[in-house]
Amino acid sequence: MRPPSLKARLLLLLLSVVVPLLALIFYAAGELYRQAAIQAQENARHLGRLLLHEHHEQIESARHLLTVLAKVPEVRAAPPARCGAILVDIRREHPIYANLGVIRPDGEVVCSAVPSAERVRVADRPYFQRALATRRFVVSEYQIGRITGKPVQVLALPVTDGADRIRAVVFAALDAGWLNRAAAIGLPAALASGLVTEAQFNEWV
């Protein structure tokens, strides 16, 4: 058997050097990609936690605001007196709210910071029904506001009189535009599409 030629030996030597080098390069590239993917996921989770914390703070602020509004004589009146002007001023100072308003126990919106040319009823909305049934602050799911036409999350609180009868329900429609920010920075779908639910909020407070 003839020994391999010099050319063949050089080729084998070259392959013995190049193949391990290529394998090392591909391994390093894969490891860098894996580390980058892990870091991206961690960044997304961190941003998600920040956004959810911000959202929780918005809900807590809305609860305090509604608690104060429920004690304002102009809001407690039936029908509300000067209510619209008060809510317009508040909304101007707090643009995170798509709307603020007062609902009668029969479900008709009798006062709204955003004017409506038509009478609006929300008796069929689950948040309104829960507010009447539980007599507590409630947090709605994602929905489209009937007055604003915007994606909102409605926060509502019953207003009671001296006999503990529900006179009205005050509400704040929180602008859900923060979801667009979540999607824009590439958060996982579970975070980008999920609002804080009433159950989650009640666990925090």
Secondary structure, DSSP 8 states (H G I E B T S, - for coil): -----HHHHHHHHHHHHHHHHHHHHHHHHHHHHHHHHHHHHHHHHHHHHHHHHHHHHHHHHHHHHHHHHTT-HHHHSSS-SSHHHHHHHHHHH-TTEEEEEEE-TTSBEEEESS--SS--B-TT-HHHHHHHHH-S-EEEEEEE-TTT-SEEEEEEEEEE-TTS-EEEEEEEEEETTHHHHHHHTT--HHHHS----HHHHHHH-
